Amino acid sequence: MSKQDYSRAAGGAAIGARLRRLSENLDGDSARVYAALGISFEQRWFGVLNQLAINGSATVGELATTLRITHASVSQARQSLEKSMLVVSESDPEDARKKKIMLTAAGKKLVAELQPIWAAFDEAALELNAEAGNVVASLNKLDDALARQSIFDRIMNRIGEQ
């Protein structure tokens, strides 16, 4: 007898748990792809490397805004990428208080090696999205709903009503 799947049984009430589980599943399989191909790569690097490959350079703030993640997440990825010698940070010529992050030669070489793999990721993700009935459209709606009112505000409103 199999144990009950809590997040499925709880439905929308467990949306956070369900999204974490799906994210862990996708990230785990992504890590397995890189490992199977003998490529030293951390999934958390993808957004930063991809944006640097597209735009040439960016600040932590620009990357955080574009990727819609925290400055702390971008900074952690930057530090890890710098340690792996895939990016370097240099003072922004327009504002010395800011640092521009850019790919090193090793970073550019890795991105070039990863392009066909990332294309396969894109194709697999599109296939998965279609098979799941365009879950991305639902995620966009969830994103929009949270932009209108955060889960924090929704919870605090309910607690305040008691």
Backbone as JSON Lines, residues from 0, in Angstrom:
{"i":0,"aa":"M","n":[0.84,-1.18,0.0],"ca":[0.0,0.0,0.0],"c":[0.88,1.24,0.0]}
{"i":1,"aa":"S","n":[0.65,2.15,-0.93],"ca":[1.47,3.36,-1.01],"c":[0.94,4.42,-0.04]}
{"i":2,"aa":"K","n":[1.86,5.24,0.41],"ca":[1.48,6.33,1.3],"c":[0.78,7.41,0.48]}
{"i":3,"aa":"Q","n":[-0.1,8.12,1.15],"ca":[-0.83,9.19,0.47],"c":[0.13,10.32,0.12]}
{"i":4,"aa":"D","n":[-0.07,10.91,-1.01],"ca":[0.71,12.06,-1.47],"c":[0.08,13.32,-0.88]}
{"i":5,"aa":"Y","n":[0.7,13.85,0.16],"ca":[0.13,14.99,0.89],"c":[-0.18,16.17,-0.03]}
{"i":6,"aa":"S","n":[0.79,16.59,-0.83],"ca":[0.58,17.81,-1.61],"c":[-0.49,17.63,-2.69]}
{"i":7,"aa":"R","n":[-0.64,16.43,-3.22],"ca":[-1.74,16.18,-4.16],"c":[-3.08,16.18,-3.44]}
{"i":8,"aa":"A","n":[-3.11,15.53,-2.29],"ca":[-4.36,15.43,-1.52],"c":[-4.81,16.79,-1.01]}
{"i":9,"aa":"A","n":[-3.86,17.64,-0.64],"ca":[-4.2,18.96,-0.09],"c":[-4.6,19.95,-1.18]}
{"i":10,"aa":"G","n":[-4.29,19.64,-2.42],"ca":[-4.67,20.52,-3.53],"c":[-4.02,21.89,-3.41]}
{"i":11,"aa":"G","n":[-4.81,22.93,-3.67],"ca":[-4.31,24.3,-3.66],"c":[-3.75,24.75,-2.33]}
{"i":12,"aa":"A","n":[-4.17,24.11,-1.24],"ca":[-3.67,24.49,0.09],"c":[-2.19,24.17,0.24]}
{"i":13,"aa":"A","n":[-1.67,23.28,-0.58],"ca":[-0.25,22.9,-0.5],"c":[0.52,23.37,-1.72]}
{"i":14,"aa":"I","n":[0.11,24.49,-2.29],"ca":[0.74,24.94,-3.54],"c":[2.24,25.17,-3.39]}
{"i":15,"aa":"G","n":[2.66,25.73,-2.25],"ca":[4.09,25.97,-2.04],"c":[4.87,24.67,-2.0]}
{"i":16,"aa":"A","n":[4.35,23.69,-1.27],"ca":[5.01,22.39,-1.18],"c":[5.09,21.73,-2.56]}
{"i":17,"aa":"R","n":[4.01,21.85,-3.32],"ca":[3.97,21.24,-4.65],"c":[4.98,21.89,-5.59]}
{"i":18,"aa":"L","n":[5.05,23.22,-5.55],"ca":[6.0,23.92,-6.42],"c":[7.44,23.61,-6.03]}
{"i":19,"aa":"R","n":[7.73,23.51,-4.71],"ca":[9.08,23.14,-4.27],"c":[9.44,21.75,-4.77]}
{"i":20,"aa":"R","n":[8.49,20.81,-4.63],"ca":[8.75,19.44,-5.06],"c":[9.02,19.39,-6.56]}
{"i":21,"aa":"L","n":[8.2,20.08,-7.34],"ca":[8.41,20.09,-8.79],"c":[9.75,20.74,-9.15]}
{"i":22,"aa":"S","n":[10.08,21.83,-8.47],"ca":[11.35,22.51,-8.72],"c":[12.53,21.6,-8.39]}
{"i":23,"aa":"E","n":[12.45,20.91,-7.25],"ca":[13.52,19.98,-6.88],"c":[13.65,18.86,-7.9]}
{"i":24,"aa":"N","n":[12.52,18.37,-8.39],"ca":[12.52,17.3,-9.38],"c":[13.2,17.78,-10.67]}
{"i":25,"aa":"L","n":[12.78,18.93,-11.15],"ca":[13.36,19.47,-12.39],"c":[14.85,19.78,-12.22]}
{"i":26,"aa":"D","n":[15.21,20.42,-11.09],"ca":[16.62,20.74,-10.86],"c":[17.47,19.47,-10.72]}
{"i":27,"aa":"G","n":[16.91,18.46,-10.05],"ca":[17.65,17.21,-9.89],"c":[17.91,16.52,-11.22]}
{"i":28,"aa":"D","n":[16.89,16.48,-12.06],"ca":[17.08,15.88,-13.38],"c":[18.04,16.7,-14.23]}
{"i":29,"aa":"S","n":[17.99,18.01,-14.1],"ca":[18.92,18.87,-14.83],"c":[20.35,18.57,-14.4]}
{"i":30,"aa":"A","n":[20.58,18.44,-13.11],"ca":[21.92,18.12,-12.6],"c":[22.38,16.77,-13.13]}
{"i":31,"aa":"R","n":[21.46,15.83,-13.22],"ca":[21.8,14.5,-13.75],"c":[22.23,14.58,-15.21]}
{"i":32,"aa":"V","n":[21.59,15.45,-15.99],"ca":[21.97,15.62,-17.4],"c":[23.42,16.1,-17.49]}
{"i":33,"aa":"Y","n":[23.73,17.17,-16.75],"ca":[25.1,17.7,-16.79],"c":[26.11,16.65,-16.33]}
{"i":34,"aa":"A","n":[25.79,15.94,-15.26],"ca":[26.7,14.9,-14.75],"c":[26.9,13.79,-15.77]}
{"i":35,"aa":"A","n":[25.81,13.36,-16.42],"ca":[25.9,12.3,-17.42],"c":[26.76,12.7,-18.6]}
{"i":36,"aa":"L","n":[26.8,14.01,-18.87],"ca":[27.6,14.52,-19.99],"c":[29.0,14.94,-19.55]}
{"i":37,"aa":"G","n":[29.29,14.76,-18.26],"ca":[30.63,15.1,-17.75],"c":[30.9,16.59,-17.67]}
{"i":38,"aa":"I","n":[29.83,17.37,-17.5],"ca":[29.97,18.83,-17.45],"c":[29.78,19.3,-16.02]}
{"i":39,"aa":"S","n":[30.76,20.05,-15.53],"ca":[30.66,20.61,-14.19],"c":[29.8,21.88,-14.28]}
{"i":40,"aa":"F","n":[28.56,21.77,-13.8],"ca":[27.62,22.88,-13.94],"c":[26.6,22.82,-12.82]}
{"i":41,"aa":"E","n":[26.32,23.98,-12.24],"ca":[25.29,24.08,-11.21],"c":[24.07,24.75,-11.83]}
{"i":42,"aa":"Q","n":[22.9,24.15,-11.63],"ca":[21.68,24.66,-12.24],"c":[21.42,26.12,-11.88]}
{"i":43,"aa":"R","n":[21.8,26.54,-10.67],"ca":[21.57,27.93,-10.25],"c":[22.35,28.93,-11.09]}
{"i":44,"aa":"W","n":[23.33,28.45,-11.84],"ca":[24.12,29.34,-12.71],"c":[23.38,29.71,-13.98]}
{"i":45,"aa":"F","n":[22.41,28.9,-14.38],"ca":[21.82,29.05,-15.71],"c":[21.35,30.47,-16.01]}
{"i":46,"aa":"G","n":[20.49,31.03,-15.17],"ca":[19.92,32.35,-15.46],"c":[20.98,33.41,-15.66]}
{"i":47,"aa":"V","n":[21.98,33.42,-14.77],"ca":[23.05,34.43,-14.85],"c":[23.86,34.22,-16.12]}
{"i":48,"aa":"L","n":[24.31,32.99,-16.35],"ca":[25.13,32.73,-17.56],"c":[24.36,33.02,-18.83]}
{"i":49,"aa":"N","n":[23.1,32.61,-18.87],"ca":[22.29,32.84,-20.06],"c":[22.14,34.34,-20.34]}
{"i":50,"aa":"Q","n":[21.84,35.1,-19.3],"ca":[21.69,36.55,-19.49],"c":[22.99,37.22,-19.9]}
{"i":51,"aa":"L","n":[24.1,36.77,-19.32],"ca":[25.4,37.34,-19.72],"c":[25.74,36.96,-21.15]}
{"i":52,"aa":"A","n":[25.38,35.76,-21.57],"ca":[25.6,35.34,-22.96],"c":[24.78,36.2,-23.91]}
{"i":53,"aa":"I","n":[23.56,36.55,-23.49],"ca":[22.68,37.35,-24.33],"c":[23.09,38.82,-24.34]}
{"i":54,"aa":"N","n":[23.39,39.37,-23.16],"ca":[23.59,40.82,-23.01],"c":[25.04,41.27,-22.88]}
{"i":55,"aa":"G","n":[25.97,40.35,-22.72],"ca":[27.38,40.72,-22.61],"c":[27.82,41.0,-21.19]}
{"i":56,"aa":"S","n":[27.13,41.85,-20.47],"ca":[27.47,42.14,-19.08],"c":[26.24,42.7,-18.4]}
{"i":57,"aa":"A","n":[26.26,42.64,-17.06],"ca":[25.14,43.17,-16.29],"c":[25.56,43.31,-14.84]}
{"i":58,"aa":"T","n":[24.87,44.16,-14.11],"ca":[25.09,44.27,-12.67],"c":[24.22,43.24,-11.95]}
{"i":59,"aa":"V","n":[24.5,43.04,-10.68],"ca":[23.68,42.14,-9.87],"c":[22.23,42.62,-9.9]}
{"i":60,"aa":"G","n":[22.02,43.93,-9.75],"ca":[20.67,44.49,-9.75],"c":[19.95,44.28,-11.07]}
{"i":61,"aa":"E","n":[20.66,44.47,-12.16],"ca":[20.04,44.25,-13.48],"c":[19.62,42.79,-13.66]}
{"i":62,"aa":"L","n":[20.51,41.88,-13.24],"ca":[20.19,40.46,-13.35],"c":[19.02,40.09,-12.45]}
{"i":63,"aa":"A","n":[19.01,40.6,-11.23],"ca":[17.91,40.31,-10.31],"c":[16.58,40.79,-10.89]}
{"i":64,"aa":"T","n":[16.59,41.98,-11.49],"ca":[15.37,42.53,-12.09],"c":[14.91,41.69,-13.28]}
{"i":65,"aa":"T","n":[15.84,41.36,-14.15],"ca":[15.51,40.58,-15.35],"c":[15.02,39.18,-15.0]}
{"i":66,"aa":"L","n":[15.7,38.54,-14.06],"ca":[15.37,37.17,-13.69],"c":[14.25,37.1,-12.65]}
{"i":67,"aa":"R","n":[13.93,38.26,-12.06],"ca":[12.91,38.36,-11.01],"c":[13.21,37.43,-9.84]}
{"i":68,"aa":"I","n":[14.5,37.5,-9.41],"ca":[14.94,36.8,-8.22],"c":[15.65,37.8,-7.33]}
{"i":69,"aa":"T","n":[15.99,37.41,-6.12],"ca":[16.59,38.35,-5.17],"c":[18.03,38.68,-5.54]}
{"i":70,"aa":"H","n":[18.46,39.86,-5.07],"ca":[19.86,40.25,-5.23],"c":[20.77,39.2,-4.58]}
{"i":71,"aa":"A","n":[20.33,38.68,-3.42],"ca":[21.13,37.68,-2.71],"c":[21.34,36.43,-3.56]}
{"i":72,"aa":"S","n":[20.3,35.98,-4.25],"ca":[20.44,34.8,-5.11],"c":[21.41,35.05,-6.25]}
{"i":73,"aa":"V","n":[21.32,36.23,-6.86],"ca":[22.24,36.57,-7.95],"c":[23.67,36.68,-7.4]}
{"i":74,"aa":"S","n":[23.82,37.31,-6.25],"ca":[25.16,37.46,-5.66],"c":[25.78,36.11,-5.34]}
{"i":75,"aa":"Q","n":[24.98,35.19,-4.81],"ca":[25.5,33.85,-4.51],"c":[25.92,33.13,-5.78]}
{"i":76,"aa":"A","n":[25.11,33.24,-6.83],"ca":[25.47,32.62,-8.1],"c":[26.74,33.27,-8.66]}
{"i":77,"aa":"R","n":[26.82,34.6,-8.57],"ca":[28.01,35.31,-9.06],"c":[29.25,34.84,-8.33]}
{"i":78,"aa":"Q","n":[29.19,34.73,-7.0],"ca":[30.35,34.28,-6.23],"c":[30.78,32.88,-6.64]}
{"i":79,"aa":"S","n":[29.82,32.0,-6.82],"ca":[30.12,30.64,-7.23],"c":[30.72,30.61,-8.64]}
{"i":80,"aa":"L","n":[30.17,31.42,-9.52],"ca":[30.69,31.5,-10.9],"c":[32.09,32.11,-10.92]}
{"i":81,"aa":"E","n":[32.34,33.1,-10.07],"ca":[33.68,33.69,-9.98],"c":[34.68,32.67,-9.46]}
{"i":82,"aa":"K","n":[34.28,31.91,-8.44],"ca":[35.14,30.87,-7.87],"c":[35.5,29.84,-8.94]}
{"i":83,"aa":"S","n":[34.55,29.55,-9.83],"ca":[34.79,28.61,-10.93],"c":[35.45,29.26,-12.14]}
{"i":84,"aa":"M","n":[35.76,30.55,-12.0],"ca":[36.45,31.34,-13.04],"c":[35.67,31.43,-14.35]}
{"i":85,"aa":"L","n":[34.33,31.46,-14.23],"ca":[33.48,31.57,-15.41],"c":[33.02,33.0,-15.64]}
{"i":86,"aa":"V","n":[33.03,33.82,-14.59],"ca":[32.7,35.23,-14.7],"c":[33.71,36.05,-13.91]}
{"i":87,"aa":"V","n":[33.74,37.33,-14.22],"ca":[34.56,38.29,-13.49],"c":[33.71,39.53,-13.27]}
{"i":88,"aa":"S","n":[33.96,40.22,-12.18],"ca":[33.25,41.46,-11.88],"c":[34.23,42.62,-11.99]}
{"i":89,"aa":"E","n":[33.82,43.66,-12.7],"ca":[34.65,44.86,-12.85],"c":[33.81,46.08,-12.56]}
{"i":90,"aa":"S","n":[34.45,47.14,-12.1],"ca":[33.71,48.38,-11.82],"c":[33.02,48.88,-13.07]}
{"i":91,"aa":"D","n":[31.8,49.32,-12.89],"ca":[31.01,49.88,-13.98],"c":[31.59,51.24,-14.33]}
{"i":92,"aa":"P","n":[31.98,51.45,-15.59],"ca":[32.57,52.74,-15.96],"c":[31.61,53.92,-15.77]}
{"i":93,"aa":"E","n":[30.31,53.64,-15.79],"ca":[29.33,54.71,-15.62],"c":[29.01,55.0,-14.15]}
{"i":94,"aa":"D","n":[29.26,54.02,-13.26],"ca":[28.97,54.18,-11.84],"c":[29.9,53.26,-11.06]}
{"i":95,"aa":"A","n":[30.99,53.82,-10.51],"ca":[32.02,53.03,-9.84],"c":[31.48,52.26,-8.63]}
{"i":96,"aa":"R","n":[30.31,52.64,-8.11],"ca":[29.74,51.92,-6.97],"c":[29.18,50.56,-7.4]}
{"i":97,"aa":"K","n":[28.91,50.43,-8.69],"ca":[28.35,49.17,-9.21],"c":[29.44,48.37,-9.9]}
{"i":98,"aa":"K","n":[29.23,47.06,-9.92],"ca":[30.15,46.18,-10.63],"c":[29.41,45.47,-11.74]}
{"i":99,"aa":"K","n":[30.02,45.46,-12.9],"ca":[29.47,44.72,-14.04],"c":[30.05,43.31,-14.01]}
{"i":100,"aa":"I","n":[29.18,42.36,-14.21],"ca":[29.58,40.96,-14.27],"c":[29.67,40.59,-15.74]}
{"i":101,"aa":"M","n":[30.75,39.9,-16.11],"ca":[30.89,39.48,-17.51],"c":[31.54,38.1,-17.58]}
{"i":102,"aa":"L","n":[31.28,37.42,-18.66],"ca":[31.85,36.1,-18.87],"c":[33.35,36.2,-19.1]}
{"i":103,"aa":"T","n":[34.1,35.25,-18.54],"ca":[35.51,35.12,-18.86],"c":[35.61,34.29,-20.14]}
{"i":104,"aa":"A","n":[36.83,34.1,-20.62],"ca":[37.02,33.24,-21.8],"c":[36.52,31.83,-21.5]}
{"i":105,"aa":"A","n":[36.79,31.33,-20.29],"ca":[36.31,30.0,-19.9],"c":[34.79,29.97,-19.83]}
{"i":106,"aa":"G","n":[34.19,31.06,-19.37],"ca":[32.73,31.16,-19.31],"c":[32.12,31.14,-20.7]}
{"i":107,"aa":"K","n":[32.73,31.88,-21.63],"ca":[32.24,31.9,-23.01],"c":[32.36,30.53,-23.65]}
{"i":108,"aa":"K","n":[33.45,29.85,-23.36],"ca":[33.66,28.5,-23.92],"c":[32.6,27.54,-23.37]}
{"i":109,"aa":"L","n":[32.34,27.62,-22.05],"ca":[31.33,26.75,-21.45],"c":[29.94,27.03,-22.03]}
{"i":110,"aa":"V","n":[29.6,28.31,-22.16],"ca":[28.29,28.67,-22.73],"c":[28.16,28.11,-24.15]}
{"i":111,"aa":"A","n":[29.21,28.22,-24.95],"ca":[29.17,27.69,-26.32],"c":[28.95,26.17,-26.3]}
{"i":112,"aa":"E","n":[29.6,25.49,-25.36],"ca":[29.44,24.04,-25.22],"c":[28.02,23.69,-24.77]}
{"i":113,"aa":"L","n":[27.44,24.57,-23.95],"ca":[26.12,24.3,-23.39],"c":[24.96,24.66,-24.32]}
{"i":114,"aa":"Q","n":[25.19,25.48,-25.33],"ca":[24.1,25.93,-26.2],"c":[23.26,24.78,-26.76]}
{"i":115,"aa":"P","n":[23.87,23.74,-27.34],"ca":[23.03,22.65,-27.86],"c":[22.31,21.88,-26.74]}
{"i":116,"aa":"I","n":[22.92,21.81,-25.58],"ca":[22.28,21.13,-24.44],"c":[21.11,21.97,-23.96]}
{"i":117,"aa":"W","n":[21.3,23.28,-23.88],"ca":[20.21,24.17,-23.48],"c":[19.07,24.13,-24.49]}
{"i":118,"aa":"A","n":[19.4,23.97,-25.77],"ca":[18.35,23.83,-26.79],"c":[17.54,22.56,-26.54]}
{"i":119,"aa":"A","n":[18.21,21.48,-26.14],"ca":[17.51,20.23,-25.82],"c":[16.64,20.42,-24.57]}
{"i":120,"aa":"F","n":[17.15,21.17,-23.59],"ca":[16.34,21.5,-22.41],"c":[15.08,22.25,-22.83]}
{"i":121,"aa":"D","n":[15.25,23.25,-23.71],"ca":[14.11,24.03,-24.17],"c":[13.07,23.15,-24.85]}
{"i":122,"aa":"E","n":[13.54,22.28,-25.73],"ca":[12.62,21.39,-26.45],"c":[11.89,20.45,-25.49]}
{"i":123,"aa":"A","n":[12.62,19.89,-24.52],"ca":[12.0,18.99,-23.54],"c":[10.99,19.75,-22.68]}
{"i":124,"aa":"A","n":[11.33,20.98,-22.3],"ca":[10.42,21.79,-21.47],"c":[9.16,22.14,-22.26]}
{"i":125,"aa":"L","n":[9.3,22.49,-23.52],"ca":[8.13,22.79,-24.35],"c":[7.23,21.56,-24.5]}
{"i":126,"aa":"E","n":[7.86,20.4,-24.69],"ca":[7.11,19.15,-24.79],"c":[6.37,18.86,-23.48]}
{"i":127,"aa":"L","n":[7.06,19.03,-22.37],"ca":[6.46,18.8,-21.05],"c":[5.31,19.77,-20.79]}
{"i":128,"aa":"N","n":[5.51,21.03,-21.14],"ca":[4.46,22.03,-20.97],"c":[3.22,21.67,-21.79]}
{"i":129,"aa":"A","n":[3.43,21.24,-23.03],"ca":[2.3,20.84,-23.88],"c":[1.6,19.61,-23.3]}
{"i":130,"aa":"E","n":[2.39,18.64,-22.86],"ca":[1.8,17.42,-22.29],"c":[0.99,17.73,-21.04]}
{"i":131,"aa":"A","n":[1.43,18.73,-20.27],"ca":[0.74,19.1,-19.02],"c":[-0.41,20.08,-19.26]}
{"i":132,"aa":"G","n":[-0.71,20.39,-20.51],"ca":[-1.84,21.27,-20.81],"c":[-1.53,22.74,-20.63]}
{"i":133,"aa":"N","n":[-0.34,23.14,-21.02],"ca":[0.11,24.53,-20.94],"c":[0.11,25.05,-19.5]}
{"i":134,"aa":"V","n":[0.86,24.36,-18.66],"ca":[0.99,24.76,-17.26],"c":[1.62,26.15,-17.13]}
{"i":135,"aa":"V","n":[2.41,26.57,-18.11],"ca":[3.04,27.89,-18.05],"c":[1.98,28.99,-18.03]}
{"i":136,"aa":"A","n":[0.9,28.81,-18.76],"ca":[-0.18,29.81,-18.73],"c":[-0.76,29.9,-17.32]}
{"i":137,"aa":"S","n":[-0.91,28.78,-16.66],"ca":[-1.41,28.79,-15.28],"c":[-0.4,29.43,-14.34]}
{"i":138,"aa":"L","n":[0.89,29.16,-14.56],"ca":[1.92,29.79,-13.72],"c":[1.94,31.3,-13.93]}
{"i":139,"aa":"N","n":[1.71,31.74,-15.16],"ca":[1.62,33.18,-15.42],"c":[0.45,33.79,-14.65]}
{"i":140,"aa":"K","n":[-0.67,33.09,-14.62],"ca":[-1.82,33.57,-13.86],"c":[-1.51,33.62,-12.37]}
{"i":141,"aa":"L","n":[-0.8,32.61,-11.88],"ca":[-0.41,32.59,-10.47],"c":[0.54,33.75,-10.17]}
{"i":142,"aa":"D","n":[1.5,33.97,-11.04],"ca":[2.43,35.1,-10.9],"c":[1.66,36.42,-10.85]}
{"i":143,"aa":"D","n":[0.71,36.59,-11.75],"ca":[-0.1,37.81,-11.8],"c":[-0.93,37.98,-10.54]}
{"i":144,"aa":"A","n":[-1.52,36.88,-10.06],"ca":[-2.34,36.95,-8.84],"c":[-1.49,37.35,-7.64]}
{"i":145,"aa":"L","n":[-0.27,36.8,-7.56],"ca":[0.62,37.17,-6.46],"c":[1.11,38.61,-6.59]}
{"i":146,"aa":"A","n":[1.25,39.1,-7.82],"ca":[1.64,40.5,-8.02],"c":[0.51,41.43,-7.56]}
{"i":147,"aa":"R","n":[-0.73,41.0,-7.76],"ca":[-1.86,41.8,-7.3],"c":[-1.96,41.82,-5.78]}
{"i":148,"aa":"Q","n":[-1.73,40.65,-5.16],"ca":[-1.76,40.57,-3.7],"c":[-0.92,39.36,-3.28]}
{"i":149,"aa":"S","n":[0.1,39.61,-2.49],"ca":[1.01,38.54,-2.06],"c":[0.3,37.55,-1.15]}
{"i":150,"aa":"I","n":[0.89,36.38,-1.02],"ca":[0.34,35.39,-0.1],"c":[0.43,35.93,1.33]}
{"i":151,"aa":"F","n":[1.47,36.7,1.62],"ca":[1.6,37.33,2.94],"c":[0.37,38.18,3.23]}
{"i":152,"aa":"D","n":[0.03,39.07,2.32],"ca":[-1.13,39.96,2.53],"c":[-2.42,39.15,2.62]}
{"i":153,"aa":"R","n":[-2.55,38.13,1.8],"ca":[-3.75,37.3,1.84],"c":[-3.9,36.61,3.2]}
{"i":154,"aa":"I","n":[-2.81,36.12,3.73],"ca":[-2.84,35.45,5.03],"c":[-3.11,36.46,6.14]}
{"i":155,"aa":"M","n":[-2.41,37.58,6.11],"ca":[-2.58,38.58,7.17],"c":[-4.0,39.12,7.17]}
{"i":156,"aa":"N","n":[-4.62,39.28,6.0],"ca":[-6.02,39.71,5.94],"c":[-6.93,38.71,6.64]}
{"i":157,"aa":"R","n":[-6.65,37.43,6.46],"ca":[-7.49,36.4,7.09],"c":[-7.27,36.34,8.59]}
{"i":158,"aa":"I","n":[-6.04,36.49,9.01],"ca":[-5.74,36.48,10.44],"c":[-6.38,37.71,11.11]}
{"i":159,"aa":"G","n":[-6.32,38.83,10.43],"ca":[-6.91,40.07,10.95],"c":[-8.41,40.0,11.05]}
{"i":160,"aa":"E","n":[-9.04,39.14,10.24],"ca":[-10.5,39.01,10.23],"c":[-11.0,38.23,11.43]}
{"i":161,"aa":"Q","n":[-10.12,37.5,12.11],"ca":[-10.57,36.66,13.24],"c":[-10.86,37.46,14.47]}
